[in-house]
Amino acid sequence: LRQPGVTEVDREIHVRGARTYETDYRVDGISVADPFLRQGMAVRPPSAAIDEVAVVTGGLGANQTSSAAGAVLIETIEPTPELQGQIEYTTDALSPQADGDWNTDRLALTVTGPLSALGILPSSGDKRFQPGFVASISGDITDTYLGSGKPNSSVFGGTRWAPRSDNHYQALAKFS
């Protein structure tokens, strides 16, 4: 992240020297700052669903945020007039014996279009004013450089949702 007045330490953003919890995070104008840990975002949209990210370090209006330090403003993609989809899969496992393989896999799926394509609403003749949807999910799983060590959860079914050392899942659903 290269912007005057913004630094990143331990995957946390500090704006104008303030503490992490003094930075506001908003997705489509709604605050998603973590109220419990008071650091970073409580909700992270999948990267395929992000249209624009702006880091504001000063001159914030009262309608933008109540933060003293700054804000990270994220805008998500809008529904498309035609049904569209995208699937992405990336891995670092180029060969079974490759050096530098952290056993990392990333899968992302995004679908967007008019609600009429799902059969929920009848199609209106004017495609400019059709209600639409965006649905996006992604999962990032890796053993990192530390190797395999699966976390075990007594609440979420053992290791079903934690197949590797570091597991992240994101989802977004938007109707407009």
Disulfide bonds with the S-S distance in Angstrom:
none
